[in-house]
Amino acid sequence: MEQEKQTLKQRIVQRALDEGFVMARVCRPDAVPKVADRLATFVAQGRHGQMGWMADRMHWRSDPAALWPEAKSILMLAESYAPDHDPLAVLEQPTRGAVSVYAQGRDYHDIVKKRLKRLARWMIEEAGGEVKVFVDTAPVPEKALGQAAGLGWQGKHTNLVSRDWGNWAFLGSVFTTLELDADPPEVDHCGSCRACLDVCPTDAFPGPYQLDARRCISYLTIEHKGPVDFALRPLLGNRIYGCDDCLAVCPWNKFAVAASDIRYLGVVGAPPLADLAVLDDAAFRTRFSGSPVKRIGRDRFVRNVLYAIGNSGDVKLAAVARTLCDDPDETVADAARWAVTQLGATGRE
């Protein structure tokens, strides 16, 4: 019986690799007992910012077994989206927008979920049981489960890192009623390195393995609604959707593997800020159709673009910002006025 279980697990892992995942490992639903206290502390300190859903669903996010009590095993999977270029190079082009690597192509939720569903259907056909698949949108502590399953470890930047594929990977999970042998958890290999902590433009890490989302550029440009604090705006640079700094400098990326799907690679690129600032809602939706960028909406996106314009130092972009000083969205109008003021003080011909 044990041999049959191991053989089934090996076949499932191989099937996952055939689907395009770079790694697949197994853990138990109760394998992350420390998550509850860590999450409670994070929320109590207010470090989740406006992400109220983290507080609302703490009982599920703290205990995967509560999400689906019938599950006996969790198959954790990693899918590479490693860039084929230096993601920090765009920061040297201040009149262009820097978009996070993960949002350069098609929305990963759609791609990963389809792979997970194909894998899950195959598991049912081969071994029976019941399954549920999750990728990012459900209250699943994916990074903690990834470490418990042995995919990698949560680095000092709080993201999952692997000696096999670096830290450029999406995580997905298949909860199943099948009893599969669990893999040993991964241990921390960060050592004395603090490259990810030191590179953060906004000092969003109060300490190793701690993140204050309220200062994180990814949070500020994607999740945060309304105006960004004046002190933080200059630190955004030309980052208009997400931030890759802490991921990009991780030395374990020397083992990064190529993105598993060409659809992840750059269709968004580094567009001129002047072109992005003038997008109305319809044009924004058309331009970013199928992209993760679309989910933040035109107003928040243009707000980000205007902060980048204010940071560009290029006085010629002030004319674009002026056209938005009376935008119907007050946050956009505020960002436009700020950009004009910044360029008036620091602009160059």
Secondary structure, DSSP 4 states (H G I P E B T S, - for coil): -HHHHHHHHHHHHHHHHHHT-SEEEEE-TTS-TTHHHHHHHHHHTTTTTT-HHHHHTHHHHH-HHHH-TT--EEEEEEEE---SS-TTGGGG-TTB-EE-GGGSSS-HHHHHHHHHHHHHHHHHHHH---EEEE-SSSS--HHHHHHHHTS-EE-TTSSEEBTTTBT-EEEEEEEESS--PPPPPPPP--TT--HHHHH-TT---SSTT---GGG-HHIIIII--SPPPTTTGGGGTTEEE---HHHHT-GGGGG----S-GGGS-SS---BHHHHHT--HHHHHHHTTTSGGGGGHHHHHHHHHHHHHHHH-BGGGHHHHHTTTT-SSHHHHHHHHHHHHHHHHH-B-
